[in-house]
Amino acid sequence: MTSHIASPAATCQWYALWTKSRHEKTAASTLGALGIAHYLPLQSELRQWTDRKQTVEVPLFPGYLFVHIDALSKSKLDVLKAPGVVGFVGNSTGPLPIPEREIESVRKAVLGGATSSPDALFKEGDRVRVIRGALAGVEGTLIRFGAKFQLVITIEMIQRSVTVMVSEQDVEAVEANPVANPIALSCAT
């Protein structure tokens, strides 16, 4: 009898996946059935047809899905075999991990009613942290549109952002080297 020793959860990291157009939910469903930790942020959107209007759930980042795995385990191959998955976001050395604080920031923003920003990666503006309210602890870039402030939360690996309205009084400056606030998850091995 042989025993299987699972990889320690510390080796699990978040990775972005490219999906085929409009296959994000299919891929997420398959990954869920395989027991692979994943995250597909969704937003409600009102769609107009000729005979009716309907609110539908659409991906916040079209063409992307996130998985929490050990990239050196068998689960990486299982992820790549899932219907709708094109591949991992990375470079010539392989998939590149996404800091857990970025995923957690997107989770909080989605719970707070965030909508997708058409803008790619923002570099200008101050790095800030929300200090009160439903988004407390979320970090991002503060930008101004007219008299209003918005917090831009970016997943740098896929160069996409989520924008939420904030009050200038509800944010504070972030130090240059932020300390990650990891979330506890198990990972597929």
GUNUVO-536930 format. One record per residue (C-alpha): residue number from 1; x, y, z. Coordinates in nm, 3 decimals, always signed. Example, Ala and Ser with C-alpha at 12.3 -4.5 7.8 and 13.67 -1.06 7.14 Angstrom:
+------+---------+---------+---------+
! resi !       X !       Y !       Z !
+------+---------+---------+---------+
!    1 !  +1.230 !  -0.450 !  +0.780 !
!    2 !  +1.367 !  -0.106 !  +0.714 !
+------+---------+---------+---------+
This chain:
+------+---------+---------+---------+
! resi !       X !       Y !       Z !
+------+---------+---------+---------+
!    1 !  +0.000 !  +0.000 !  +0.000 !
!    2 !  +0.140 !  +0.337 !  -0.099 !
!    3 !  +0.052 !  +0.665 !  +0.059 !
!    4 !  +0.011 !  +0.993 !  -0.120 !
!    5 !  +0.174 !  +1.290 !  +0.049 !
!    6 !  -0.002 !  +1.610 !  -0.047 !
!    7 !  +0.204 !  +1.917 !  -0.127 !
!    8 !  +0.197 !  +2.172 !  +0.152 !
!    9 !  -0.060 !  +2.447 !  +0.098 !
!   10 !  +0.227 !  +2.699 !  +0.112 !
!   11 !  +0.330 !  +2.591 !  -0.240 !
!   12 !  -0.012 !  +2.680 !  -0.380 !
!   13 !  -0.040 !  +3.013 !  -0.553 !
!   14 !  -0.293 !  +3.198 !  -0.765 !
!   15 !  -0.252 !  +3.184 !  -1.141 !
!   16 !  -0.450 !  +3.345 !  -1.423 !
!   17 !  -0.587 !  +3.133 !  -1.706 !
!   18 !  -0.679 !  +3.243 !  -2.055 !
!   19 !  -1.008 !  +3.098 !  -2.171 !
!   20 !  -1.178 !  +3.071 !  -2.505 !
!   21 !  -1.423 !  +3.351 !  -2.571 !
!   22 !  -1.734 !  +3.306 !  -2.354 !
!   23 !  -1.606 !  +2.981 !  -2.199 !
!   24 !  -1.515 !  +3.119 !  -1.856 !
!   25 !  -1.817 !  +2.965 !  -1.679 !
!   26 !  -1.770 !  +2.627 !  -1.850 !
!   27 !  -1.405 !  +2.613 !  -1.744 !
!   28 !  -1.493 !  +2.721 !  -1.388 !
!   29 !  -1.761 !  +2.453 !  -1.365 !
!   30 !  -1.520 !  +2.182 !  -1.478 !
!   31 !  -1.251 !  +2.297 !  -1.236 !
!   32 !  -1.505 !  +2.292 !  -0.954 !
!   33 !  -1.607 !  +1.938 !  -1.044 !
!   34 !  -1.239 !  +1.837 !  -1.032 !
!   35 !  -1.202 !  +1.992 !  -0.687 !
!   36 !  -0.958 !  +2.258 !  -0.806 !
!   37 !  -0.981 !  +2.589 !  -0.618 !
!   38 !  -1.071 !  +2.862 !  -0.863 !
!   39 !  -1.220 !  +3.210 !  -0.875 !
!   40 !  -1.432 !  +3.358 !  -1.152 !
!   41 !  -1.536 !  +3.711 !  -1.054 !
!   42 !  -1.879 !  +3.794 !  -1.201 !
!   43 !  -2.078 !  +4.115 !  -1.234 !
!   44 !  -2.445 !  +4.174 !  -1.311 !
!   45 !  -2.519 !  +4.338 !  -1.641 !
!   46 !  -2.850 !  +4.442 !  -1.793 !
!   47 !  -2.885 !  +4.301 !  -2.146 !
!   48 !  -3.139 !  +4.424 !  -2.399 !
!   49 !  -3.298 !  +4.188 !  -2.649 !
!   50 !  -3.565 !  +4.284 !  -2.901 !
!   51 !  -3.842 !  +4.140 !  -2.684 !
!   52 !  -3.709 !  +4.181 !  -2.328 !
!   53 !  -3.445 !  +4.306 !  -2.087 !
!   54 !  -3.268 !  +4.068 !  -1.855 !
!   55 !  -2.996 !  +4.090 !  -1.592 !
!   56 !  -2.721 !  +3.836 !  -1.652 !
!   57 !  -2.402 !  +3.746 !  -1.468 !
!   58 !  -2.096 !  +3.807 !  -1.688 !
!   59 !  -1.724 !  +3.770 !  -1.612 !
!   60 !  -1.563 !  +4.078 !  -1.460 !
!   61 !  -1.250 !  +4.003 !  -1.666 !
!   62 !  -1.370 !  +3.847 !  -1.994 !
!   63 !  -1.135 !  +3.573 !  -2.113 !
!   64 !  -0.976 !  +3.514 !  -1.771 !
!   65 !  -1.023 !  +3.282 !  -1.475 !
!   66 !  -0.806 !  +3.229 !  -1.166 !
!   67 !  -0.689 !  +2.901 !  -1.010 !
!   68 !  -0.518 !  +2.831 !  -0.677 !
!   69 !  -0.281 !  +2.538 !  -0.733 !
!   70 !  +0.070 !  +2.405 !  -0.691 !
!   71 !  +0.208 !  +2.463 !  -1.043 !
!   72 !  +0.445 !  +2.166 !  -1.002 !
!   73 !  +0.166 !  +1.918 !  -0.931 !
!   74 !  -0.061 !  +1.703 !  -1.146 !
!   75 !  -0.337 !  +1.960 !  -1.104 !
!   76 !  -0.164 !  +2.189 !  -1.356 !
!   77 !  -0.228 !  +1.932 !  -1.630 !
!   78 !  -0.588 !  +1.884 !  -1.510 !
!   79 !  -0.640 !  +2.260 !  -1.540 !
!   80 !  -0.500 !  +2.267 !  -1.894 !
!   81 !  -0.731 !  +1.981 !  -1.999 !
!   82 !  -1.046 !  +2.159 !  -1.879 !
!   83 !  -1.284 !  +2.254 !  -2.163 !
!   84 !  -1.251 !  +2.620 !  -2.253 !
!   85 !  -0.904 !  +2.669 !  -2.101 !
!   86 !  -0.645 !  +2.796 !  -2.349 !
!   87 !  -0.348 !  +2.819 !  -2.113 !
!   88 !  -0.181 !  +2.987 !  -1.820 !
!   89 !  -0.082 !  +3.353 !  -1.826 !
!   90 !  +0.294 !  +3.372 !  -1.794 !
!   91 !  +0.614 !  +3.396 !  -1.990 !
!   92 !  +0.864 !  +3.157 !  -2.151 !
!   93 !  +0.951 !  +3.009 !  -1.810 !
!   94 !  +0.591 !  +2.910 !  -1.741 !
!   95 !  +0.290 !  +3.038 !  -1.546 !
!   96 !  +0.352 !  +3.343 !  -1.330 !
!   97 !  +0.184 !  +3.365 !  -0.988 !
!   98 !  -0.049 !  +3.645 !  -0.884 !
!   99 !  -0.009 !  +3.787 !  -0.532 !
!  100 !  -0.291 !  +3.669 !  -0.305 !
!  101 !  -0.357 !  +4.027 !  -0.192 !
!  102 !  -0.459 !  +4.116 !  -0.550 !
!  103 !  -0.711 !  +3.830 !  -0.568 !
!  104 !  -0.845 !  +3.918 !  -0.222 !
!  105 !  -0.880 !  +4.283 !  -0.325 !
!  106 !  -1.085 !  +4.183 !  -0.629 !
!  107 !  -1.305 !  +3.958 !  -0.410 !
!  108 !  -1.378 !  +4.247 !  -0.174 !
!  109 !  -1.442 !  +4.485 !  -0.464 !
!  110 !  -1.687 !  +4.244 !  -0.627 !
!  111 !  -1.871 !  +4.205 !  -0.296 !
!  112 !  -1.880 !  +4.585 !  -0.280 !
!  113 !  -2.044 !  +4.609 !  -0.624 !
!  114 !  -1.742 !  +4.679 !  -0.846 !
!  115 !  -1.774 !  +4.684 !  -1.222 !
!  116 !  -1.508 !  +4.615 !  -1.479 !
!  117 !  -1.296 !  +4.900 !  -1.600 !
!  118 !  -1.217 !  +4.909 !  -1.972 !
!  119 !  -0.875 !  +5.045 !  -1.885 !
!  120 !  -0.568 !  +4.829 !  -1.876 !
!  121 !  -0.303 !  +4.858 !  -1.608 !
!  122 !  -0.292 !  +5.197 !  -1.432 !
!  123 !  +0.046 !  +5.330 !  -1.320 !
!  124 !  -0.027 !  +5.691 !  -1.228 !
!  125 !  -0.175 !  +5.807 !  -0.898 !
!  126 !  -0.114 !  +5.721 !  -0.537 !
!  127 !  -0.125 !  +5.373 !  -0.388 !
!  128 !  -0.389 !  +5.374 !  -0.116 !
!  129 !  -0.564 !  +5.140 !  +0.126 !
!  130 !  -0.932 !  +5.169 !  +0.221 !
!  131 !  -0.951 !  +5.216 !  +0.598 !
!  132 !  -1.325 !  +5.179 !  +0.666 !
!  133 !  -1.641 !  +5.032 !  +0.519 !
!  134 !  -1.702 !  +4.712 !  +0.322 !
!  135 !  -1.375 !  +4.755 !  +0.130 !
!  136 !  -1.155 !  +4.805 !  +0.438 !
!  137 !  -0.807 !  +4.669 !  +0.371 !
!  138 !  -0.838 !  +4.678 !  -0.009 !
!  139 !  -0.541 !  +4.844 !  -0.179 !
!  140 !  -0.533 !  +5.014 !  -0.515 !
!  141 !  -0.456 !  +5.330 !  -0.707 !
!  142 !  -0.655 !  +5.644 !  -0.637 !
!  143 !  -0.762 !  +5.843 !  -0.941 !
!  144 !  -0.993 !  +6.141 !  -0.981 !
!  145 !  -1.277 !  +6.177 !  -1.229 !
!  146 !  -1.413 !  +6.529 !  -1.194 !
!  147 !  -1.503 !  +6.581 !  -0.828 !
!  148 !  -1.520 !  +6.207 !  -0.750 !
!  149 !  -1.250 !  +5.961 !  -0.647 !
!  150 !  -1.222 !  +5.605 !  -0.769 !
!  151 !  -1.005 !  +5.323 !  -0.643 !
!  152 !  -0.852 !  +5.111 !  -0.917 !
!  153 !  -0.770 !  +4.755 !  -0.811 !
!  154 !  -0.540 !  +4.589 !  -1.060 !
!  155 !  -0.447 !  +4.230 !  -1.139 !
!  156 !  -0.111 !  +4.316 !  -1.292 !
!  157 !  -0.052 !  +3.974 !  -1.449 !
!  158 !  -0.347 !  +4.012 !  -1.688 !
!  159 !  -0.332 !  +4.392 !  -1.704 !
!  160 !  -0.696 !  +4.440 !  -1.607 !
!  161 !  -0.856 !  +4.659 !  -1.342 !
!  162 !  -1.170 !  +4.696 !  -1.136 !
!  163 !  -1.286 !  +5.044 !  -1.039 !
!  164 !  -1.493 !  +5.136 !  -0.731 !
!  165 !  -1.604 !  +5.474 !  -0.598 !
!  166 !  -1.443 !  +5.580 !  -0.270 !
!  167 !  -1.439 !  +5.884 !  -0.049 !
!  168 !  -1.103 !  +6.056 !  -0.011 !
!  169 !  -1.156 !  +6.042 !  +0.366 !
!  170 !  -1.186 !  +5.659 !  +0.357 !
!  171 !  -0.835 !  +5.591 !  +0.225 !
!  172 !  -0.478 !  +5.616 !  +0.350 !
!  173 !  -0.141 !  +5.606 !  +0.174 !
!  174 !  +0.025 !  +5.266 !  +0.137 !
!  175 !  +0.391 !  +5.205 !  +0.211 !
!  176 !  +0.621 !  +5.114 !  -0.076 !
!  177 !  +0.657 !  +4.750 !  +0.039 !
!  178 !  +0.310 !  +4.626 !  +0.136 !
!  179 !  +0.282 !  +4.317 !  +0.355 !
!  180 !  +0.070 !  +4.048 !  +0.194 !
!  181 !  -0.239 !  +3.941 !  +0.382 !
!  182 !  -0.272 !  +3.580 !  +0.262 !
!  183 !  -0.604 !  +3.402 !  +0.254 !
!  184 !  -0.621 !  +3.043 !  +0.370 !
!  185 !  -0.704 !  +2.798 !  +0.094 !
!  186 !  -0.629 !  +2.437 !  +0.027 !
!  187 !  -0.487 !  +2.352 !  -0.308 !
!  188 !  -0.523 !  +2.069 !  -0.554 !
!  189 !  -0.223 !  +1.842 !  -0.589 !
+------+---------+---------+---------+
